[in-house]
Every structure is written in structure tokens, then in C-alpha cells.
Amino acid sequence: MLKNLFVSDVRVKVLKLFLLNSDKQFHVRAVVRAVDAEINAVRRELENLNEIKLLTKRQSSNRIYYRVDVEHPYFSDLISLFSKEEGLGANIIDAKKSLGNVEYATLSKAFLRGRQSTALDVDLFIVGEIKVDVLEKLVKEFESKSAREVNFSVMDPEQFNYRKRTNDQFILKVLSQARTMLIGDEEKFGSVMTAI
């Protein structure tokens, strides 16, 4: 889908590299190897992205290093887009039917930016009638490929809505963190519905 939004396949690959590794910097040849493209095409895309200030660059001896500017106005939107196309976000979206009846699925933006999880963090939050064994398999596969731990929480819709209405501290934390909606409506996810 992103190839239809962006004109250049090389640009998509370069953006994916930088957005999904926002805590790292890369020199030109490392980018060429990572995206498997011609050096001139990579240089052109790096300069285009630097021109719109999505990437910053610095020179160190004879190498130029690039890094994504996490303060750029489009960074948050782009990382959300790319997380739905690659990695755990894409896996959850692709497995929606086999997971059961998923009403909402969110990924923490701090997790997407590379934060290492602690026991207090919720990286992936899912509301619905879920086949937990299918979800655990997806998470384990991602953890083994990425060497990153994923803290996830699953809740049925009734419990989720009740805990929202009662201002449960755990749910308030989940609702207040920056997130990417993988499945479901953002407005409905955050709103408190009164009982009928």
C-alpha cells in the first residue's frame, strides 16, 4: 500500500529503515546495504528527505551520517503508517480474523520508537474475544526475530468498558499513552460509553 502512496520504492525502503530504527543513525553505504539499492538512488532519496527536514545529517571525517528527526511534524504519522506495514503491527492486522473478534488493537508509540519494555509498560493492547494462543504465537515470533520483548494485555469488551467507566488506573494509563491504532476506531476506543 505504501508504494502506492509514495512514488519511489527506494524512498519507501529508506523511510522504513529510518522510521523503524529512529534511535539509530546510518551512513550512506550502510543505507545502501540495508535497502539493497543503487547508491545514486539512495543518495537522491536521502537528500530529498533531508531537504524536507525529515532526516538530519552530520559529517564525521569522510562519512555523512543521517538520522530521522523525531521532532518533525510528520514523524508520528509516518511511524504509525510504517508500523502497519511492517513488524508486529502488520502481523496483528494480517491475523485479525484468526485472532478472533478484535474490537481494538493498539501499539504504544514509545515501543515503535524502540523503547525497551519494562514490566509497567503495555506495548500491545487488544480488546475483544481473542484466541490468546494465536496472539502469543504472533508475539513470540516477533520477539524472536526482533530480539525485543513485547508486553501485551488482552481484555474482553465488557471488562474494558467497565474499567473505563470506573477510571481504572491501568486503563487510564493505556488510554493516555501515545499509540497507533491497528484495528478499531480511535474515538470509540478513548470515549467512555454509559451503560444502557
N, C-alpha and C positions, 0 to 999 in steps of 0.2 A: 504494500500500500504506500509506503513512504517513497518508493521510487516514482510513483505517480504524482506525489506532491512536490518532489524535488527533481530538478532537471537532470542532474548528473549522478550516475551510480557511484562515482568516486566520491562525490560530496556526501552522499548518504553514508558510505563506509567511513569517511573521515569524521563526520559528525558522530556516528555511533561510537567510534573509538574514543573520542574526547568526552562525550557526554556520559558514557557508561564507565569512564575512568576519570572522573572530574577531579580527583585528588592527585593526578599524575601529570607530568609534563613529558613531551616527546620531541626529539629532534627529527629533522626531515627524513633521514634514512630509516629511522625506526618506524615512522608513519608509513613510509613506502612498503616496508616489510610487513607491517601489521595489516595493511589494507590490500596488499598484493596488486599494486597499480604502478603505472609508469611514473617516474619521478617528476616529469614536467607536469603531468595532470595533477599530481599531489601538490606540487608547489603552487600551481594556479589556484587550487581549492583552498590551500592554507592562506594564501594572500587574500582571496575573496573573503574568507571568514575573519581574517584579521582586519580587513578594511571595514567590515560592519561591526567590528569590535567584539565579536563573539569569542574570538581567540586573541590572546595576548602573546607577544613574542619577546624574547630576550636573546642576546648573543652572549656566548661564553666561548672564548678563544675563537676557533673557526667553525663552531656549530651554532645553529639557531634553534632555540627551544620554543615550543608552543604549548600553551595551556588554555583550557576553556575558562572564560570569565564567568564565575558562578554568580556574579552580581548583574550580569547582563539581563535586561528586561525579558528576553525570550528564553533564558536558560531553563527556568522552571517548566515552562510549557513544552520545550523540546525534550527535556529529560522524561517528562510524562509520556510523550509520543513514542520515544525510542524504547521506553521500558515496556510498552505494549507490543513491541515488535521483536523483542529480544529478551532472553533470560526468563526469570521466574514469572514476570508479568505475562509474557507471551504464552508460557506453558499453562498458566491458570486460565487464560482466555480460551486457548485451544481445547482445554479439557473441561470446559464448562458443563457440557452435557454429561460426561462420565462422572463428574463430581457430585451430581445430584441436582437439587433445586437451589441454586445460588441466587440470593436476592442482591447481595452486595459483596464485593471483594475489593479491598484497598491495599496498596503498598505504601509504606512510610517513605516520604521523600528523603529523610535522613539515611535510610537504608539504601535507597537508589544512589545517593551521593557517596556511598562507600563506607558509611559508619559501621564499625564492628558492633554487633549486638551485645547487649547485657541482658541479664535476667529481667530487668524492668522495662525493656523495650518491646513493643509489638510491631514487628516488621510487616507482617501479613495478617489482615483481619478479614474474616469471612462470616457473613450472616446467611443462614439458610439451613435446609435439611441436607447435610453434607455426608458423603461417604468418606469418612475420615481416613480409611486405609488408602484410598486413591490419592487424597491430598498428601498424606505422609510420604507416599512413594514419589510424588512430584517434588516435594521439598527435599527429600533425601537425594534424589538425582541432581537437583540444582546444587545442593551443598557439596556433593562430591565433585561436581565439575568446577565449581567456583571457589572451593575451599573457604566458604563463608557459612557461618551458622545463621539459620533463619528462625526467629521466634514467631510463632503463629498462634492465633487464637480463633476458635470457631464458636459461634453462638447461634441458637435457633432464633427465629424472628420474634417469637413471643417474649423470650427472655431479654433479647436486645431492646425491644420497645419498652418493656417494663423497667429495665435498668436505666434507660434514657429518662423516662418519666420521673424516676426516683433520684436523679442526679448522682448515680453511682460513680465513684471516683475513677474506677478503671475505665468506664465508658467515656467519662468526661475527658480523660487523658487521650483516648483513642480519637475522639471527635475533635480535640483541639490541635492534634499534631498535623503538620503539613502532609498531604497524602496525594496519591494518584488513584483515581477511581478506575478499576479494571472492569468491574461489572456493576451495573446499577446506576441510579440517579443520585448525584451529589446532593441535591436539595432535599430529597426524601431521606437520604442517609443521615443528614445532620439535623433534620427537623424532629420535634417531639410531637408524636401523634397522641391525641387523647383517646381514652377508651370509649367505645360506643355503648 
